[in-house]
Amino acid sequence: MIQLSDDLIFSSGGNRLCFVSPLNRKRCLKLLRPDRTPEVRRSEKSFPSNLRPLSFFDENLSEQVRLNFLFNRFPPAITKHLPRSYGIVQTSRGLAHETDLIRDKNGSIAQSLEQYIWDNGLNEPAKSAIDAFFQDWAKAPPQTRDLIPHNMVLSFSSEPAEIMLIDGLGRMPLIPSLKGTRMSQTRLLKRRKNFDERIQRILGRINRKEAPNERITGINRSL
């Protein structure tokens, strides 16, 4: 069993807490928040969604299955932008999904793309990494949720910097025959348009000198 303590938490999302693994600082342990268990999430749904099995509402399990599928079925142009899954592991605080923890060359935990833009603006490293990501993604775009800047990190582990998609991968299709279906280029173009609009909203808030939200300021990159 892996022993976890609060001082290992480096980020908190809408449904999960993220810990640096005490056994390997290059691994992340994602735990479901006590207030966002599958039971709680299912109870918030109305009929007929509330009839789905609890496993459907387990974000860790969904992410593990999805990542394994993507690494098994999609080309390196896609998987190079994804963390690997190392399975569900037992910790002192319950089951966790163990994945790669993306770090920069200096050892710091990589910033989310949104956080990086807040700190540095939409500079050339960020622009180049975004363009390279979408060029790769267009080669075999998997079905995912919207591509959102706070679900991406900008990794400076090597040059040039690369975008890694660490959340928002979506669930496996419920109909087996749809497994592996790729996103159409038309839909990908729409996703890119929505992504660019989100970037412009961030830049607008920066220009208006509005403070970033808690998701950005709450990340501890020094662990």
N, C-alpha and C positions, 0 to 999 in steps of 0.2 A: 504494500500500500504506500502511495506517495503522500507524504505529509505536507500540507499546505498551510500557510499563514497569511494574514492580511498584508504583510510587507512584501509579498510576492505579486500582489495585484498591480498590473500596469495599466489596465483599461477596463471600462464597463460599458457594455452595449445595452440595447433595449431589452434583451432577453438573457444575456450571459455576462459572467465575469471572466476576465482573461488574466491568467497567472503565468509568470515565468516558471518553467519546470525547475524544481530544486535539483533535479538529476542531470539536466542538460539545458544550459542557458540558451541554446539555439532552438528550443522547443517551447511551444505555447500550450497551456492546458486551459480549455474553455469549459467552464462550469455553468450549468443553468442557474439563473438567479432563483433564490427561494420563493420569490413572489411571481416567477414566470415559469413554473413547472408545467409539464404537459397537462396535468389535471386542471390547473388554473386557466391555461390557454383554451382548453376545450370547453370549460364552463362558460367562457365568454362568447362562445358561438351559439347561434340559433339553429333550429332544425332546418335542414338535415345534417349540417356540418358537424353538429355535436354528437352525431352517431359514428363518426370516424374513430378508429382505434387510437389509443394514446400515443402509439409510436409515430403517428402522423404529425403530432404536435411536438415531438422531440427534435429540437433544432440540431442537437449534436449528432443524433443518429442520421437525420436527413443529410447533414453536411458530409458525414463520413461516407455514406453510400454514394452521394453525388460526386465527391472528389475521386473516389476509387473508380467510378465509372468513367469520368472524364480522362483520367490518366490511362485507363485501359483502352479507350475507344477514340481518343482525339489526338491529333498530331502535336509534335513539340512546339509548333508555333502558338498553340493554345496553352499547353501545360507548363511552358516556361513562365507563364504569368500567374501560376497557381501554387499555393503551398501544398505539400504532400500531407496526407493523412497517415498517422501511425496507430490508428484505432482508438477504441474506447478503453480507458484505463481507470482503475480504482484509485481514489484519493481519500484522504481523511475527511473530505467534505462531500463525497459522493462521486458519481461517475463523471468523467471528463473526456472531452475529445482532444487528443494530442495531435498537434500539427506543427509544421515548421513555424518558427518565430523569425520574421524578417528583420534583419539587422543591417545597419550601414557598415562600411569598412572600418569605422572607428569604434564599432561595438555597440553604438547606441541603437535602440529600437527604432526602426524606420517610422517616419511620420506618415500619417494619412495624407493623401494628396490634398485634401481640403485644408488640413493643418499647415502643410507646407506652403500652400498658396497664401494663407493668412499671414505667414511669417515672412515670405519671400516674394510674393506676387507671382504672376504668371510669367516667370522668367524662361530663358531659353532651355535649361535642363528639363523643366516641367513640360514645356510645349513639345520638345522633341520626344520625350517619353510618352506623352499622350498620343502623338501621331504614330509612333512606332507600335504602341499597344493596339490601336485601331487597325493599323495595317495588318498586323499579325492576326487579330481577332477576325478580320474579314475573310481569312483563308478557310476557316471552318467554324463559323460562329455558333457556339452551343446555346441552347435555350437557357437563359438565366433571367433573374429579375432585372430591373432597371440598373444600368451601370452608374453608380453614384459615387462621387468623390470621397465620401467618408468610408466607403467600403473598399477603397483602394489605398495602397501605400506606395510611396515613391522610394524605391530602394537605391541607395548609393553604395551597394556592396561591391560594385565594379563600375567601370565607365563604358558606355554612357549609362545614366540612371535608367531604371526600368520600373514600369508599373506592375504591381502585383495585386490581383483581385483576391481579397482575403475573406469576403463575406458577400451575402446576397446571391449565392449560387443557385438558389431555388431547389425544389424537390424533384425527385425522379417522376416522370409521367405516371399517372395512375393506370393508363392503358399500356400494357407491355409492348404492343406493336409500335408505339410512338417513341420508345426508348432510342436515344441517339439522334432524334430529329434535330436538324440544325436550323438555326434562325435564318430566315430569308434575308437577302441583302437589303431589300426594301425596309424590313423591320429593323435591321441593324442601322441603317441610315437614320431612321426615326430615333433609335436609341442614342445615336451620336448627337442628333439635334437636341434631344432632351438633356444630354450630358453637357453640351456646350452652354445651354441656357442655365444650367445649375452653376457652372463656372462663372458666368456673367453675373448671376445673383450674388455669389461670393465677392466678386470684385466690386460690385455695387455697394455691398455692405462695408467693405474696406474703405471705399471712397467716402462713404458717409460717416466713417469712423464709428461704426457700430461694433460692439464687442462680439467676439466669437461665442458660440454656444458651449455648454458644459462638455459635450462630447470631445471637443478639441482641447480645451484647457485641462481636462482631467487625465490626460495621458502622461504617464511617468516613463520617460525614455531612458532613464539612467540605470534601470535594473539589469 
